Amino acid sequence: MTRKESQRKLGDERIAATTTLLVDAVGRMRDRKTKVLKAPFAWSRQNLAREAGVDESTIYRKSGGRHVYASVLAAFAGEDPTPSKTGLADRKNALIESLKEENRKLRLEVASLTKRLVALQDKGKIVV
């Protein structure tokens, strides 16, 4: 085996080992059972690198113009378990609508009670 071939083999082994570290870290982050990060943590590439125990620049490494860990990054982007802003906005809007409805009902009740109070005052039964 030539020196170049052995270097290539060593490089491939390192890439495979790093890929395993990154994939395992994605799984731990998804399951919220991290070893390095303290909860709550942001779902970021920087935290992925920290949890995997690799330098952040490793994630962005390119070879031949392509990201070496592109498949891990794609999986990481698709795994984000944090609630989407759309889902959060939907829940927030639903809460706002229910509170508006409750407010409308309370206004009707206050108006009804006000009418009864005015009627009692007109009859002289209540002096304010």
Contact map, one row per residue, 1 for C-alpha under 8 A:
11101100000000000000000000000000000000000000000000000000000000000000000000000000000000000000000000000000000000000000000000000000
11111100000000000000000000000000000000000000000000000000000000000000000000000000000000000000000000000000000000000000000000000000
11111110000000000000000000000000000000000000000000000000000000000000000000000000000000000000000000000000000000000000000000000000
01111111000000000000000000000000000000000000000000000000000000000000000000000000000000000000000000000000000000000000000000000000
11111111100000000000000000000000000000000000000000000000000000000000000000000000000000000000000000000000000000000000000000000000
11111111110000000000000000000000000000000000000000000000000000000000000000000000000000000000000000000000000000000000000000000000
00111111111000000000000000000000000000000000000000000000000000000000000000000000000000000000000000000000000000000000000000000000
00011111111100000000000000000000000000000000000000000000000000000000000000000000000000000000000000000000000000000000000000000000
00001111111110000000000000000000000000000000000000000000000000000000000000000000000000000000000000000000000000000000000000000000
00000111111111000000000000000000000000000000000000000000000000000000000000000000000000000000000000000000000000000000000000000000
00000011111111100000000000000000000000000000000000000000000000000000000000000000000000000000000000000000000000000000000000000000
00000001111111110000000000000000000000000000000000000000000000000000000000000000000000000000000000000000000000000000000000000000
00000000111111111000000000000000000000000000000000000000000000000000000000000000000000000000000000000000000000000000000000000000
00000000011111111100000000000000000000000000000000000000000000000000000000000000000000000000000000000000000000000000000000000000
00000000001111111110000000000000000000000000000000000000000000000001000000000000000000000000000000000000000000000000000000000000
00000000000111111111000000000000000000000000000000000000000000000000000000000000000000000000000000000000000000000000000000000000
00000000000011111111100000000000000000000000000000000000000000000000000000000000000000000000000000000000000000000000000000000000
00000000000001111111110000000000000000000000000000000100000000000000000000000000000000000000000000000000000000000000000000000000
00000000000000111111111000000000000000000000000000000000000000000000100100000000000000000000000000000000000000000000000000000000
00000000000000011111111100000000000000000000000000000000000000000000000000000000000000000000000000000000000000000000000000000000
00000000000000001111111110000000000000000000000000011000000000000000000000000000000000000000000000000000000000000000000000000000
00000000000000000111111111000000000000000000000110010000000000000000000100000000000000000000000000000000000000000000000000000000
00000000000000000011111111100000000000000000000000000000000000000000000100000000000000000000000000000000000000000000000000000000
00000000000000000001111111110000000000000000000000010000000000000000000000000000000000000000000000000000000000000000000000000000
00000000000000000000111111111000010000000000000100110000000000000000000000000000000000000000000000000000000000000000000000000000
00000000000000000000011111111100000000000000000100000000000000000000000000010000000000000000000000000000000000000000000000000000
00000000000000000000001111111110000000000000000000000000000000000000000000000000000000000000000000000000000000000000000000000000
00000000000000000000000111111111111000000000000000000000000000000000000000000000000000000000000000000000000000000000000000000000
00000000000000000000000011111111110000000000000100000000000000000000000000000000000000000000000000000000000000000000000000000000
00000000000000000000000001111111100000000000000000000000000000000000000000000011100000000000000000000000000000000000000000000000
00000000000000000000000000111111110000000000000000000000000000000000000000000000000000000000000000000000000000000000000000000000
00000000000000000000000000011111110000100000000000000000000000000000000000000000000000000000000000000000000000000000000000000000
00000000000000000000000000011111111000000000000000000000000000000000000000000000000000000000000000000000000000000000000000000000
00000000000000000000000010011011111111000000000000100000000000000000000000000000000000000000000000000000000000000000000000000000
00000000000000000000000000010000111110000000000000100000000000000000000000000000000000000000000000000000000000000000000000000000
00000000000000000000000000000000011111000000000001100000000000000000000000000000000000000000000000000000000000000000000000000000
00000000000000000000000000000000011111101000001001100000000000000000000000000000000000000000000000000000000000000000000000000000
00000000000000000000000000000000010111111000000000000000000000000000000000000000000000000000000000000000000000000000000000000000
00000000000000000000000000000001000011111000000000000000000000000000000000000000000000000000000000000000000000000000000000000000
00000000000000000000000000000000000001111100000000000000000000000000000000000000000000000000000000000000000000000000000000000000
00000000000000000000000000000000000011111110001000000000000000000000000000000000000000000000000000000000000000000000000000000000
00000000000000000000000000000000000000011111001000000000000000000000000000000000000000000000000000000000000000000000000000000000
00000000000000000000000000000000000000001111101100000000000000000000000000000001010000000000000000000000000000000000000000000000
00000000000000000000000000000000000000000111111100000000000000000000000000000000000000000000000000000000000000000000000000000000
00000000000000000000000000000000000000000011111110000001001000000000000000000000000000000000000000000000000000000000000000000000
00000000000000000000000000000000000000000001111111000001000000000000000000000000000000000000000000000000000000000000000000000000
00000000000000000000000000000000000010001111111111100000000000000000000000000000000000000000000000000000000000000000000000000000
00000000000000000000010011001000000000000011111111110000000000000000000000000000000000000000000000000000000000000000000000000000
00000000000000000000010000000000000000000000111111111111011000000000000000000000000000000000000000000000000000000000000000000000
00000000000000000000000000000000000110000000011111111111000000000000000000000000000000000000000000000000000000000000000000000000
00000000000000000000000010000000011110000000001111111100000000000000000000000000000000000000000000000000000000000000000000000000
00000000000000000000110110000000000000000000000111111100000000000000000000000000000000000000000000000000000000000000000000000000
00000000000000000000100000000000000000000000000011111110000000000000000000000000000000000000000000000000000000000000000000000000
00000000000000000100000000000000000000000000000011111111010000000000000000000000000000000000000000000000000000000000000000000000
00000000000000000000000000000000000000000000000011001111111000000000000000000000000000000000000000000000000000000000000000000000
00000000000000000000000000000000000000000000110011000111111100000000000000000000000000000000000000000000000000000000000000000000
00000000000000000000000000000000000000000000000000000011111110000000000000000000000000000000000000000000000000000000000000000000
00000000000000000000000000000000000000000000000010000111111110000000000000000000000000000000000000000000000000000000000000000000
00000000000000000000000000000000000000000000100010000011111110000001100010000000000000000000000000000000000000000000000000000000
00000000000000000000000000000000000000000000000000000001111111000011100000000000000000000000000000000000000000000000000000000000
00000000000000000000000000000000000000000000000000000000111111100011100000000000000000000000000000000000000000000000000000000000
00000000000000000000000000000000000000000000000000000000000111111111000000000000000000000000000000000000000000000000000000000000
00000000000000000000000000000000000000000000000000000000000011111111000000000000000000000000000000000000000000000000000000000000
00000000000000000000000000000000000000000000000000000000000001111100000000000000000000000000000000000000000000000000000000000000
00000000000000000000000000000000000000000000000000000000000001111110000000000000000000000000000000000000000000000000000000000000
00000000000000000000000000000000000000000000000000000000000001111111010000000000000000000000000000000000000000000000000000000000
00000000000000000000000000000000000000000000000000000000000111101111110000000000000000000000000000000000000000000000000000000000
00000000000000100000000000000000000000000000000000000000001111100111110000000000000000000000000000000000000000000000000000000000
00000000000000000010000000000000000000000000000000000000001110000011111110000000000000000000000000000000000000000000000000000000
00000000000000000000000000000000000000000000000000000000000000000111111111000000000000000000000000000000000000000000000000000000
00000000000000000000000000000000000000000000000000000000000000000000111111100000000000000000000000000000000000000000000000000000
00000000000000000010011000000000000000000000000000000000000000000000111111110000000000000000000000000000000000000000000000000000
00000000000000000000000000000000000000000000000000000000001000000000111111111000000000000000000000000000000000000000000000000000
00000000000000000000000000000000000000000000000000000000000000000000011111111100000000000000000000000000000000000000000000000000
00000000000000000000000000000000000000000000000000000000000000000000001111111110000000000000000000000000000000000000000000000000
00000000000000000000000001000000000000000000000000000000000000000000000111111111000000000000000000000000000000000000000000000000
00000000000000000000000000000000000000000000000000000000000000000000000011111111000000000000000000000000000000000000000000000000
00000000000000000000000000000000000000000000000000000000000000000000000001111111000000000000000000000000000000000000000000000000
00000000000000000000000000000100000000000000000000000000000000000000000000111111100000000000000000000000000000000000000000000000
00000000000000000000000000000100000000000010000000000000000000000000000000011111110000000000000000000000000000000000000000000000
00000000000000000000000000000100000000000000000000000000000000000000000000000011111000000000000000000000000000000000000000000000
00000000000000000000000000000000000000000010000000000000000000000000000000000001111100000000000000000000000000000000000000000000
00000000000000000000000000000000000000000000000000000000000000000000000000000000111110110000000000000000000000000000000000000000
00000000000000000000000000000000000000000000000000000000000000000000000000000000011111110000000000000000000000000000000000000000
00000000000000000000000000000000000000000000000000000000000000000000000000000000001111111000000000000000000000000000000000000000
00000000000000000000000000000000000000000000000000000000000000000000000000000000000111111100000000000000000000000000000000000000
00000000000000000000000000000000000000000000000000000000000000000000000000000000001111111110000000000000000000000000000000000000
00000000000000000000000000000000000000000000000000000000000000000000000000000000001111111111000000000000000000000000000000000000
00000000000000000000000000000000000000000000000000000000000000000000000000000000000011111111100000000000000000000000000000000000
00000000000000000000000000000000000000000000000000000000000000000000000000000000000001111111110000000000000000000000000000000000
00000000000000000000000000000000000000000000000000000000000000000000000000000000000000111111111000000000000000000000000000000000
00000000000000000000000000000000000000000000000000000000000000000000000000000000000000011111111100000000000000000000000000000000
00000000000000000000000000000000000000000000000000000000000000000000000000000000000000001111111110000000000000000000000000000000
00000000000000000000000000000000000000000000000000000000000000000000000000000000000000000111111111000000000000000000000000000000
00000000000000000000000000000000000000000000000000000000000000000000000000000000000000000011111111100000000000000000000000000000
00000000000000000000000000000000000000000000000000000000000000000000000000000000000000000001111111110000000000000000000000000000
00000000000000000000000000000000000000000000000000000000000000000000000000000000000000000000111111111000000000000000000000000000
00000000000000000000000000000000000000000000000000000000000000000000000000000000000000000000011111111100000000000000000000000000
00000000000000000000000000000000000000000000000000000000000000000000000000000000000000000000001111111110000000000000000000000000
00000000000000000000000000000000000000000000000000000000000000000000000000000000000000000000000111111111000000000000000000000000
00000000000000000000000000000000000000000000000000000000000000000000000000000000000000000000000011111111100000000000000000000000
00000000000000000000000000000000000000000000000000000000000000000000000000000000000000000000000001111111110000000000000000000000
00000000000000000000000000000000000000000000000000000000000000000000000000000000000000000000000000111111111000000000000000000000
00000000000000000000000000000000000000000000000000000000000000000000000000000000000000000000000000011111111100000000000000000000
00000000000000000000000000000000000000000000000000000000000000000000000000000000000000000000000000001111111110000000000000000000
00000000000000000000000000000000000000000000000000000000000000000000000000000000000000000000000000000111111111000000000000000000
00000000000000000000000000000000000000000000000000000000000000000000000000000000000000000000000000000011111111100000000000000000
00000000000000000000000000000000000000000000000000000000000000000000000000000000000000000000000000000001111111110000000000000000
00000000000000000000000000000000000000000000000000000000000000000000000000000000000000000000000000000000111111111000000000000000
00000000000000000000000000000000000000000000000000000000000000000000000000000000000000000000000000000000011111111100000000000000
00000000000000000000000000000000000000000000000000000000000000000000000000000000000000000000000000000000001111111110000000000000
00000000000000000000000000000000000000000000000000000000000000000000000000000000000000000000000000000000000111111111000000000000
00000000000000000000000000000000000000000000000000000000000000000000000000000000000000000000000000000000000011111111100000000000
00000000000000000000000000000000000000000000000000000000000000000000000000000000000000000000000000000000000001111111110000000000
00000000000000000000000000000000000000000000000000000000000000000000000000000000000000000000000000000000000000111111111000000000
00000000000000000000000000000000000000000000000000000000000000000000000000000000000000000000000000000000000000011111111100000000
00000000000000000000000000000000000000000000000000000000000000000000000000000000000000000000000000000000000000001111111110000100
00000000000000000000000000000000000000000000000000000000000000000000000000000000000000000000000000000000000000000111111111000000
00000000000000000000000000000000000000000000000000000000000000000000000000000000000000000000000000000000000000000011111111100000
00000000000000000000000000000000000000000000000000000000000000000000000000000000000000000000000000000000000000000001111111111100
00000000000000000000000000000000000000000000000000000000000000000000000000000000000000000000000000000000000000000000111111111111
00000000000000000000000000000000000000000000000000000000000000000000000000000000000000000000000000000000000000000000011111111000
00000000000000000000000000000000000000000000000000000000000000000000000000000000000000000000000000000000000000000000001111111100
00000000000000000000000000000000000000000000000000000000000000000000000000000000000000000000000000000000000000000000000111111110
00000000000000000000000000000000000000000000000000000000000000000000000000000000000000000000000000000000000000000000000111111110
00000000000000000000000000000000000000000000000000000000000000000000000000000000000000000000000000000000000000000000100110111111
00000000000000000000000000000000000000000000000000000000000000000000000000000000000000000000000000000000000000000000000010011111
00000000000000000000000000000000000000000000000000000000000000000000000000000000000000000000000000000000000000000000000010000111
